[in-house]
Amino acid sequence: QVQLVESGGGSVQPGGSLTLSCAASKSEYPIAVMGWHRQAPGEDQRELVGRAPIIGDPRYSDSVKGRFTISRDTAKNTVHLQMNDLQPEDTAVYYCEALIQQATDYLTVWGQGTQVTVSS
């Protein structure tokens, strides 16, 4: 099964920047979408940050649009999340997501998560 390995994250002051990276192991099937979700402290559910399809432009949630940028390298099966102008409300565990197009359905695979903390 495909595995996702994340790197980056850490602590930063408001207004700062961080970059997260995610690398997928070799996949027998096409990885249709790679993206990022996050789960804030005390929240039960993950929030979509953005997704990059195999063809087309990335899409972002309204909360990060204009501040975050997703870049995907389909040849290397990697996806990066450049986060600028970080704010305390961006504090969360960030999870990489891969949507794998198998023969008859799609499989969602998650990374282990990486912590991003924004505070002064």
N, C-alpha and C positions, 0 to 999 in steps of 0.2 A: 504494500500500500504506500501511496505517496506520503512523504513526511515533509513538514514545513519547519524550517529552522529560522528563528528570528534573531536579530541583533540590533543594537542601538538602544535608545531609551536612556533614562536617567532623570536627573533633576536639573531644572533650569529656572531662572527668574522670569517673571512676566515680561513679555516682549521678546523673549529669546527664541532660539530655533533649535530643533533637533531633527535628526533623520533616522528613520527606522528602515531596516532591510529585512527581506524575507527570501529565502531560497528554497525551492521545491526540489525534492529528489526526483530521479528519473521516473517519468510516468508512461505507462503503456498506452494511455488514452490522452487525447488533447485536454489541456487545462483551459477550459472555456473562459474562466474569469479568475482573476486574482485581485484581492482587495484587503481592506482593513476594517475591523470593527473595534469598538472600545467599550469597556465596562467601568463606569465610574464607581467610586466608593459608595457602598450602601445600596447600589442599584442591583436589581435582580436580573435584568436583561442587558444584552449587548446592544449597542447603538451602531448602526452603519456609519462609517466615516466616508468611505468611497470605494469604488470598484473600477477595475480596468478590464474591459473585455479583450479578447484576442484580436479583434478588429474593432476599431473605433476609438473615440475619445473616452477618457475616464469620466465617471459621474461622481458627484460629491453631495454630501448632505449639506443643507443650508447652513448648519452651524460652523462648518469649516471652509465653505466655498470662499475662494479668494485668499485664503491663508495657507491651505494645505495643497500639496501637489503630489499626485501619484504618477510614478513612472514605472513602466513594465518592460522587461526585456524577454520577449517570448522565446528567443533562441536559448537563453540561459535559464529560463524559468525562474526569474527573480522579479521582485516588485519592491519598490522603495516608496517611502512616505516622507516627503519633505514637509516639515511643520514649521511655519513661521508665525511670528507674533503670537506666541503661545500665551494662554491666559489660565488662571487658576481653574476655570471650569473645564479645561482640557485635561486635567489630572484624571488618569484612568489607567487601567491595564489595556494595552493595545494588542489585538489578536490579528494575525494574518489569516486570510481565508483563501482557499482554492476550490473552485467548482469544476469538477472533473467530468467531462462528457464521456460516460461509459457507453457500452453498446446499446442499452435500452433505457438508461436513466442517468441522472446526475448524482454525483457523490460529493458531499461537502467535507473538506478536510480543514482542520484548524491547527494553527501553531500553538506553542505553549504559553504565549503571552509575554509581554514585556512591559514593565512599569514606566510610566511617564508621570513625573511630579512637577507641577508648576507652582512655585511659591516664592515669596520674597523673604 
